[in-house]
Every structure is written in structure tokens, then in C-alpha cells.
Amino acid sequence: MINEKIFLKKNVIYIYGIIDFSDITFILCKYNNFTLSSKKFFIVNLRFLQSSNTSILLLMINFIKLSIKRDQCIKFIYVPKFLIELSRVYNLNNILYNFYFRGYHVKRKN
């Protein structure tokens, strides 16, 4: 049985646990199904994300691509410190923090 590491509650998508490359396809498919609705705004809550490698950055970029394609807005909240550092290492801050790509900035709340 596959341990689901993503779920939707209202318009908030929760990602939790330890994410690695083997989880990305499953999470992206679930996210795709969640965002097929007519809602224009989604929040991705990363508060319960324990750890991940660079695969989570690929996932976030694909979330942004899907939201642009569907003319939806996406907002990431509770972004862990290790993820912010990873995005700096790979120079992805310009994409993940750019207002013009998504309509909302990445938010880190504690």
C-alpha cells in the first residue's frame, strides 16, 4: 500500500512526511486531480514536511507550471528552512519567490 503524502482539505493542500524522488509522480498526479476543480486559489501547506531532497523543488516548480497553465494562483506556506536553503543553492529563488509567476509570494510562517 502506498502511503499518501498529500491530501486536500478545502482549498489547502497538505504535504507531509519524508519526500523523495519515488514519491514525486504520485504526489503530482494527486495534485493534478485536486486542482481540476474550478477553484482559482490553492494553498500548499508544508508545515508537516519532515525532510526531502531536491525532488521537492521539482515538485514545487511543477505545481507552479500547472497553476500557470490553468490560470490559478498558488501559495506555499510554512516553507521549511532547509527548503529555502535548497532553493538558494540551486538558484531557484527567482522562480519560487517571483510574484509575476504565480500571483502570490512564497510565504514562510512559523
PyMOL CGO cylinders between C-alpha atoms (Angstrom):
from pymol import cmd
from pymol.cgo import CYLINDER

trace = [
    CYLINDER, 0.00, 0.00, 0.00, 1.28, 3.44, -0.96, 0.3, 1, 1, 1, 1, 1, 1,
    CYLINDER, 1.28, 3.44, -0.96, 1.49, 5.88, 1.90, 0.3, 1, 1, 1, 1, 1, 1,
    CYLINDER, 1.49, 5.88, 1.90, -0.25, 9.01, 0.64, 0.3, 1, 1, 1, 1, 1, 1,
    CYLINDER, -0.25, 9.01, 0.64, 1.84, 12.05, 1.49, 0.3, 1, 1, 1, 1, 1, 1,
    CYLINDER, 1.84, 12.05, 1.49, -0.62, 14.60, 0.18, 0.3, 1, 1, 1, 1, 1, 1,
    CYLINDER, -0.62, 14.60, 0.18, -4.23, 15.44, 0.98, 0.3, 1, 1, 1, 1, 1, 1,
    CYLINDER, -4.23, 15.44, 0.98, -6.69, 18.24, 0.31, 0.3, 1, 1, 1, 1, 1, 1,
    CYLINDER, -6.69, 18.24, 0.31, -8.85, 19.99, 2.89, 0.3, 1, 1, 1, 1, 1, 1,
    CYLINDER, -8.85, 19.99, 2.89, -10.99, 22.79, 1.45, 0.3, 1, 1, 1, 1, 1, 1,
    CYLINDER, -10.99, 22.79, 1.45, -8.50, 24.69, -0.73, 0.3, 1, 1, 1, 1, 1, 1,
    CYLINDER, -8.50, 24.69, -0.73, -5.43, 23.79, 1.35, 0.3, 1, 1, 1, 1, 1, 1,
    CYLINDER, -5.43, 23.79, 1.35, -3.16, 21.04, 0.09, 0.3, 1, 1, 1, 1, 1, 1,
    CYLINDER, -3.16, 21.04, 0.09, -1.03, 19.41, 2.79, 0.3, 1, 1, 1, 1, 1, 1,
    CYLINDER, -1.03, 19.41, 2.79, 2.25, 17.68, 2.01, 0.3, 1, 1, 1, 1, 1, 1,
    CYLINDER, 2.25, 17.68, 2.01, 3.79, 15.78, 4.89, 0.3, 1, 1, 1, 1, 1, 1,
    CYLINDER, 3.79, 15.78, 4.89, 6.38, 13.21, 5.83, 0.3, 1, 1, 1, 1, 1, 1,
    CYLINDER, 6.38, 13.21, 5.83, 9.64, 12.45, 4.05, 0.3, 1, 1, 1, 1, 1, 1,
    CYLINDER, 9.64, 12.45, 4.05, 9.54, 13.15, 0.32, 0.3, 1, 1, 1, 1, 1, 1,
    CYLINDER, 9.54, 13.15, 0.32, 11.97, 11.61, -2.16, 0.3, 1, 1, 1, 1, 1, 1,
    CYLINDER, 11.97, 11.61, -2.16, 12.03, 11.05, -5.92, 0.3, 1, 1, 1, 1, 1, 1,
    CYLINDER, 12.03, 11.05, -5.92, 9.87, 7.93, -5.76, 0.3, 1, 1, 1, 1, 1, 1,
    CYLINDER, 9.87, 7.93, -5.76, 7.00, 9.99, -4.27, 0.3, 1, 1, 1, 1, 1, 1,
    CYLINDER, 7.00, 9.99, -4.27, 7.01, 12.81, -6.81, 0.3, 1, 1, 1, 1, 1, 1,
    CYLINDER, 7.01, 12.81, -6.81, 4.94, 11.20, -9.56, 0.3, 1, 1, 1, 1, 1, 1,
    CYLINDER, 4.94, 11.20, -9.56, 2.24, 10.09, -7.16, 0.3, 1, 1, 1, 1, 1, 1,
    CYLINDER, 2.24, 10.09, -7.16, 2.06, 13.49, -5.43, 0.3, 1, 1, 1, 1, 1, 1,
    CYLINDER, 2.06, 13.49, -5.43, 1.98, 15.33, -8.75, 0.3, 1, 1, 1, 1, 1, 1,
    CYLINDER, 1.98, 15.33, -8.75, -0.88, 13.13, -10.02, 0.3, 1, 1, 1, 1, 1, 1,
    CYLINDER, -0.88, 13.13, -10.02, -2.87, 13.73, -6.83, 0.3, 1, 1, 1, 1, 1, 1,
    CYLINDER, -2.87, 13.73, -6.83, -2.18, 17.48, -7.04, 0.3, 1, 1, 1, 1, 1, 1,
    CYLINDER, -2.18, 17.48, -7.04, -3.33, 17.46, -10.65, 0.3, 1, 1, 1, 1, 1, 1,
    CYLINDER, -3.33, 17.46, -10.65, -6.62, 15.84, -9.62, 0.3, 1, 1, 1, 1, 1, 1,
    CYLINDER, -6.62, 15.84, -9.62, -7.10, 18.28, -6.74, 0.3, 1, 1, 1, 1, 1, 1,
    CYLINDER, -7.10, 18.28, -6.74, -6.64, 21.34, -8.95, 0.3, 1, 1, 1, 1, 1, 1,
    CYLINDER, -6.64, 21.34, -8.95, -9.00, 20.25, -11.73, 0.3, 1, 1, 1, 1, 1, 1,
    CYLINDER, -9.00, 20.25, -11.73, -11.82, 21.97, -9.88, 0.3, 1, 1, 1, 1, 1, 1,
    CYLINDER, -11.82, 21.97, -9.88, -12.94, 25.46, -10.77, 0.3, 1, 1, 1, 1, 1, 1,
    CYLINDER, -12.94, 25.46, -10.77, -11.21, 26.97, -7.75, 0.3, 1, 1, 1, 1, 1, 1,
    CYLINDER, -11.21, 26.97, -7.75, -8.76, 29.73, -8.63, 0.3, 1, 1, 1, 1, 1, 1,
    CYLINDER, -8.76, 29.73, -8.63, -6.66, 29.73, -5.47, 0.3, 1, 1, 1, 1, 1, 1,
    CYLINDER, -6.66, 29.73, -5.47, -4.79, 26.95, -3.68, 0.3, 1, 1, 1, 1, 1, 1,
    CYLINDER, -4.79, 26.95, -3.68, -2.53, 26.96, -0.65, 0.3, 1, 1, 1, 1, 1, 1,
    CYLINDER, -2.53, 26.96, -0.65, 0.20, 24.35, -0.29, 0.3, 1, 1, 1, 1, 1, 1,
    CYLINDER, 0.20, 24.35, -0.29, 0.99, 23.84, 3.39, 0.3, 1, 1, 1, 1, 1, 1,
    CYLINDER, 0.99, 23.84, 3.39, 4.47, 22.40, 4.00, 0.3, 1, 1, 1, 1, 1, 1,
    CYLINDER, 4.47, 22.40, 4.00, 4.32, 22.60, 7.79, 0.3, 1, 1, 1, 1, 1, 1,
    CYLINDER, 4.32, 22.60, 7.79, 4.39, 18.83, 8.26, 0.3, 1, 1, 1, 1, 1, 1,
    CYLINDER, 4.39, 18.83, 8.26, 7.16, 18.16, 5.73, 0.3, 1, 1, 1, 1, 1, 1,
    CYLINDER, 7.16, 18.16, 5.73, 9.87, 16.44, 7.75, 0.3, 1, 1, 1, 1, 1, 1,
    CYLINDER, 9.87, 16.44, 7.75, 12.62, 16.26, 5.14, 0.3, 1, 1, 1, 1, 1, 1,
    CYLINDER, 12.62, 16.26, 5.14, 13.25, 15.98, 1.44, 0.3, 1, 1, 1, 1, 1, 1,
    CYLINDER, 13.25, 15.98, 1.44, 15.95, 16.09, -1.16, 0.3, 1, 1, 1, 1, 1, 1,
    CYLINDER, 15.95, 16.09, -1.16, 15.90, 18.25, -4.27, 0.3, 1, 1, 1, 1, 1, 1,
    CYLINDER, 15.90, 18.25, -4.27, 12.82, 16.41, -5.52, 0.3, 1, 1, 1, 1, 1, 1,
    CYLINDER, 12.82, 16.41, -5.52, 10.57, 18.75, -3.55, 0.3, 1, 1, 1, 1, 1, 1,
    CYLINDER, 10.57, 18.75, -3.55, 11.90, 21.68, -5.58, 0.3, 1, 1, 1, 1, 1, 1,
    CYLINDER, 11.90, 21.68, -5.58, 10.94, 19.90, -8.79, 0.3, 1, 1, 1, 1, 1, 1,
    CYLINDER, 10.94, 19.90, -8.79, 7.53, 19.28, -7.33, 0.3, 1, 1, 1, 1, 1, 1,
    CYLINDER, 7.53, 19.28, -7.33, 7.06, 22.95, -6.43, 0.3, 1, 1, 1, 1, 1, 1,
    CYLINDER, 7.06, 22.95, -6.43, 8.11, 24.04, -9.91, 0.3, 1, 1, 1, 1, 1, 1,
    CYLINDER, 8.11, 24.04, -9.91, 5.61, 21.63, -11.44, 0.3, 1, 1, 1, 1, 1, 1,
    CYLINDER, 5.61, 21.63, -11.44, 2.89, 22.94, -9.12, 0.3, 1, 1, 1, 1, 1, 1,
    CYLINDER, 2.89, 22.94, -9.12, 3.65, 26.44, -10.39, 0.3, 1, 1, 1, 1, 1, 1,
    CYLINDER, 3.65, 26.44, -10.39, 3.61, 25.27, -14.03, 0.3, 1, 1, 1, 1, 1, 1,
    CYLINDER, 3.61, 25.27, -14.03, 0.22, 23.65, -13.59, 0.3, 1, 1, 1, 1, 1, 1,
    CYLINDER, 0.22, 23.65, -13.59, -1.21, 26.70, -11.87, 0.3, 1, 1, 1, 1, 1, 1,
    CYLINDER, -1.21, 26.70, -11.87, 0.02, 28.96, -14.68, 0.3, 1, 1, 1, 1, 1, 1,
    CYLINDER, 0.02, 28.96, -14.68, -1.47, 26.62, -17.29, 0.3, 1, 1, 1, 1, 1, 1,
    CYLINDER, -1.47, 26.62, -17.29, -4.84, 26.61, -15.51, 0.3, 1, 1, 1, 1, 1, 1,
    CYLINDER, -4.84, 26.61, -15.51, -4.80, 30.31, -14.65, 0.3, 1, 1, 1, 1, 1, 1,
    CYLINDER, -4.80, 30.31, -14.65, -4.84, 29.54, -10.93, 0.3, 1, 1, 1, 1, 1, 1,
    CYLINDER, -4.84, 29.54, -10.93, -2.91, 31.04, -8.06, 0.3, 1, 1, 1, 1, 1, 1,
    CYLINDER, -2.91, 31.04, -8.06, -0.81, 29.01, -5.67, 0.3, 1, 1, 1, 1, 1, 1,
    CYLINDER, -0.81, 29.01, -5.67, 0.68, 29.99, -2.35, 0.3, 1, 1, 1, 1, 1, 1,
    CYLINDER, 0.68, 29.99, -2.35, 3.22, 27.99, -0.34, 0.3, 1, 1, 1, 1, 1, 1,
    CYLINDER, 3.22, 27.99, -0.34, 3.08, 28.43, 3.41, 0.3, 1, 1, 1, 1, 1, 1,
    CYLINDER, 3.08, 28.43, 3.41, 5.21, 27.14, 6.26, 0.3, 1, 1, 1, 1, 1, 1,
    CYLINDER, 5.21, 27.14, 6.26, 8.15, 26.58, 3.94, 0.3, 1, 1, 1, 1, 1, 1,
    CYLINDER, 8.15, 26.58, 3.94, 10.84, 24.80, 5.99, 0.3, 1, 1, 1, 1, 1, 1,
    CYLINDER, 10.84, 24.80, 5.99, 14.23, 26.42, 6.37, 0.3, 1, 1, 1, 1, 1, 1,
    CYLINDER, 14.23, 26.42, 6.37, 16.01, 23.52, 4.66, 0.3, 1, 1, 1, 1, 1, 1,
    CYLINDER, 16.01, 23.52, 4.66, 13.83, 24.06, 1.59, 0.3, 1, 1, 1, 1, 1, 1,
    CYLINDER, 13.83, 24.06, 1.59, 14.62, 27.75, 1.42, 0.3, 1, 1, 1, 1, 1, 1,
    CYLINDER, 14.62, 27.75, 1.42, 18.32, 26.90, 1.64, 0.3, 1, 1, 1, 1, 1, 1,
    CYLINDER, 18.32, 26.90, 1.64, 17.98, 24.28, -1.12, 0.3, 1, 1, 1, 1, 1, 1,
    CYLINDER, 17.98, 24.28, -1.12, 16.30, 26.79, -3.39, 0.3, 1, 1, 1, 1, 1, 1,
    CYLINDER, 16.30, 26.79, -3.39, 19.18, 29.21, -2.82, 0.3, 1, 1, 1, 1, 1, 1,
    CYLINDER, 19.18, 29.21, -2.82, 21.76, 26.55, -3.65, 0.3, 1, 1, 1, 1, 1, 1,
    CYLINDER, 21.76, 26.55, -3.65, 20.04, 25.80, -6.95, 0.3, 1, 1, 1, 1, 1, 1,
    CYLINDER, 20.04, 25.80, -6.95, 19.31, 29.47, -7.63, 0.3, 1, 1, 1, 1, 1, 1,
    CYLINDER, 19.31, 29.47, -7.63, 15.56, 28.88, -7.77, 0.3, 1, 1, 1, 1, 1, 1,
    CYLINDER, 15.56, 28.88, -7.77, 14.60, 31.78, -5.53, 0.3, 1, 1, 1, 1, 1, 1,
    CYLINDER, 14.60, 31.78, -5.53, 13.82, 33.90, -8.58, 0.3, 1, 1, 1, 1, 1, 1,
    CYLINDER, 13.82, 33.90, -8.58, 11.21, 31.37, -9.66, 0.3, 1, 1, 1, 1, 1, 1,
    CYLINDER, 11.21, 31.37, -9.66, 9.79, 30.34, -6.30, 0.3, 1, 1, 1, 1, 1, 1,
    CYLINDER, 9.79, 30.34, -6.30, 9.61, 33.87, -4.91, 0.3, 1, 1, 1, 1, 1, 1,
    CYLINDER, 9.61, 33.87, -4.91, 8.61, 35.73, -8.05, 0.3, 1, 1, 1, 1, 1, 1,
    CYLINDER, 8.61, 35.73, -8.05, 5.25, 37.46, -7.77, 0.3, 1, 1, 1, 1, 1, 1,
    CYLINDER, 5.25, 37.46, -7.77, 4.66, 37.54, -11.52, 0.3, 1, 1, 1, 1, 1, 1,
    CYLINDER, 4.66, 37.54, -11.52, 4.77, 33.78, -11.99, 0.3, 1, 1, 1, 1, 1, 1,
    CYLINDER, 4.77, 33.78, -11.99, 2.05, 32.85, -9.53, 0.3, 1, 1, 1, 1, 1, 1,
    CYLINDER, 2.05, 32.85, -9.53, 0.26, 35.88, -8.24, 0.3, 1, 1, 1, 1, 1, 1,
    CYLINDER, 0.26, 35.88, -8.24, 1.45, 35.21, -4.69, 0.3, 1, 1, 1, 1, 1, 1,
    CYLINDER, 1.45, 35.21, -4.69, 4.80, 35.10, -2.97, 0.3, 1, 1, 1, 1, 1, 1,
    CYLINDER, 4.80, 35.10, -2.97, 6.08, 32.05, -1.15, 0.3, 1, 1, 1, 1, 1, 1,
    CYLINDER, 6.08, 32.05, -1.15, 5.31, 32.64, 2.49, 0.3, 1, 1, 1, 1, 1, 1,
    CYLINDER, 5.31, 32.64, 2.49, 7.21, 31.21, 5.40, 0.3, 1, 1, 1, 1, 1, 1,
    CYLINDER, 7.21, 31.21, 5.40, 5.20, 31.30, 8.58, 0.3, 1, 1, 1, 1, 1, 1,
    CYLINDER, 5.20, 31.30, 8.58, 6.23, 29.89, 11.93, 0.3, 1, 1, 1, 1, 1, 1,
]
cmd.load_cgo(trace, "trace")
